[in-house]
Amino acid sequence: MKKLVLAAALTAAASTAFAGNIVEPVMEKEVVVQEAAASSSSAGIIVPLVLLAIVAAVAAD
């Protein structure tokens, strides 16, 4: 019984591997991604400095 099920599964898998007919391939348009304007390099330091100031203010009390 297992061999029959295995043979049926392999037959089904082999029959679905049909390549299709000869048709001109459809090319999709190239996706163009525009990057956002880069911010200044100091923008990444503002948040840690503000957090440091808040921690220092809480620790001073």
Secondary structure per residue as TSV (DSSP state, phi and psi in degrees):
chain	resnum	aa	ss	phi	psi
A	1	M	-	360.0	-40.2
A	2	K	H	-64.7	-37.5
A	3	K	H	-66.2	-35.3
A	4	L	H	-67.0	-43.0
A	5	V	H	-65.5	-42.5
A	6	L	H	-63.0	-42.3
A	7	A	H	-65.1	-39.5
A	8	A	H	-65.6	-40.4
A	9	A	H	-66.2	-42.5
A	10	L	H	-67.3	-36.2
A	11	T	H	-66.3	-42.1
A	12	A	H	-65.5	-40.0
A	13	A	H	-68.1	-36.2
A	14	A	H	-73.9	-31.4
A	15	S	H	-75.7	-24.1
A	16	T	T	-84.1	-3.3
A	17	A	-	-91.2	39.9
A	18	F	-	-84.3	131.2
A	19	A	-	-76.7	-20.4
A	20	G	-	98.7	-166.8
A	21	N	-	-101.4	176.6
A	22	I	-	-86.7	105.8
A	23	V	-	-131.4	144.6
A	24	E	-	-61.3	127.2
A	25	P	-	-66.1	144.2
A	26	V	-	-95.9	121.7
A	27	M	-	-95.1	131.3
A	28	E	-	-84.7	153.7
A	29	K	-	-69.0	147.2
A	30	E	-	-73.0	134.5
A	31	V	-	-84.9	126.3
A	32	V	-	-105.5	121.6
A	33	V	-	-106.5	124.8
A	34	Q	-	-100.9	128.4
A	35	E	-	-82.2	145.4
A	36	A	-	-70.6	156.8
A	37	A	-	-63.3	132.9
A	38	A	-	-73.8	136.4
A	39	S	-	-82.9	173.4
A	40	S	-	-68.0	159.0
A	41	S	T	-71.7	-18.7
A	42	S	T	-80.8	-7.2
A	43	A	H	-67.0	-28.2
A	44	G	H	-76.2	-11.6
A	45	I	H	-98.3	-14.3
A	46	I	H	-65.9	-47.6
A	47	V	H	-62.1	-46.9
A	48	P	H	-63.1	-35.0
A	49	L	H	-67.5	-39.1
A	50	V	H	-65.6	-42.9
A	51	L	H	-63.4	-39.6
A	52	L	H	-62.9	-40.2
A	53	A	H	-65.8	-38.2
A	54	I	H	-67.4	-42.8
A	55	V	H	-64.4	-40.1
A	56	A	H	-66.4	-37.5
A	57	A	H	-68.2	-38.0
A	58	V	H	-71.8	-37.8
A	59	A	H	-70.3	-25.7
A	60	A	H	-72.9	-21.3
A	61	D	-	-78.7	360.0
